[in-house]
Amino acid sequence: MKNNLPDLEDTNYKIIQVNALLSYVSNDLVDLSNAVESGNKDDVTIQASYMDDRTFFTCRTALDLIEEIQKDVEACIIPIDEVSGRADN
């Protein structure tokens, strides 16, 4: 069972990468978030238009890494459930 678990050092590195990527585009995300919260569709469109390809691809990369982290966590939860007896029969 241990061989099927993800490498947690690799997962930790992915978390560090996500943090760095989101820090890199944080100002763009804050501006967009503020526009969304204001409810003004024109502001959202303007802020989104300010986001360049760099911001878009950085966010896309962060989302891909988050998806990988989620899979790693889920791969650990299933064996924990099996060991604790909470697995479905």
C-alpha positions in Angstrom: 0.0 0.0 0.0 2.9 2.4 0.8 4.1 2.3 -2.8 0.8 3.7 -4.1 1.1 6.9 -1.9 2.2 10.1 -3.6 5.6 11.6 -2.7 4.7 14.1 0.0 7.9 16.1 -0.6 6.8 16.5 -4.2 3.3 17.6 -3.0 4.9 20.1 -0.6 7.0 21.5 -3.5 3.8 21.9 -5.6 2.3 23.9 -2.7 5.3 26.1 -2.6 5.1 26.6 -6.3 1.4 27.6 -6.1 2.2 30.1 -3.4 4.9 31.7 -5.5 2.8 31.8 -8.6 -0.1 33.4 -6.9 2.2 35.9 -5.2 3.5 36.8 -8.6 0.0 37.7 -9.9 -1.5 38.8 -6.6 -2.1 42.5 -7.6 -3.9 41.5 -10.8 -6.0 39.0 -8.8 -6.9 41.6 -6.1 -7.9 44.1 -8.7 -10.1 41.6 -10.5 -11.6 40.4 -7.2 -12.4 43.9 -6.1 -14.2 44.5 -9.5 -16.2 41.3 -9.1 -17.2 42.2 -5.5 -18.3 45.6 -6.6 -20.9 43.9 -8.9 -20.1 46.3 -11.8 -19.7 44.3 -14.9 -17.9 47.1 -16.7 -15.2 47.1 -14.0 -14.8 43.4 -14.3 -14.4 43.6 -18.0 -11.9 46.5 -17.7 -9.8 44.6 -15.0 -9.9 41.4 -17.0 -8.7 43.2 -20.1 -5.7 44.5 -18.1 -4.6 41.0 -17.3 -2.1 39.9 -19.9 -1.1 36.5 -21.1 1.5 36.2 -18.4 -1.2 36.5 -15.7 -3.6 34.1 -17.4 -1.0 31.4 -17.9 0.4 31.9 -14.4 -3.1 31.4 -13.0 -3.7 28.4 -15.3 -0.4 26.8 -14.1 -1.4 27.4 -10.4 -4.8 25.8 -11.0 -3.2 22.8 -12.7 -0.9 22.4 -9.7 -3.8 22.7 -7.3 -5.5 19.9 -9.1 -2.4 17.7 -8.8 -2.2 18.5 -5.1 -5.9 17.6 -4.7 -5.3 14.2 -6.3 -2.3 13.6 -4.0 -4.4 14.4 -0.9 -7.2 12.2 -2.2 -4.7 9.4 -2.8 -3.7 9.6 0.9 -7.2 9.8 2.3 -8.3 6.5 0.7 -5.6 4.4 2.5 -6.3 6.3 5.8 -10.0 5.3 5.5 -9.0 1.7 4.8 -6.8 1.5 7.8 -9.3 3.2 10.1 -12.1 0.9 8.9 -14.2 3.7 7.4 -13.8 2.4 3.8 -17.0 1.4 2.0 -17.6 -2.3 1.8 
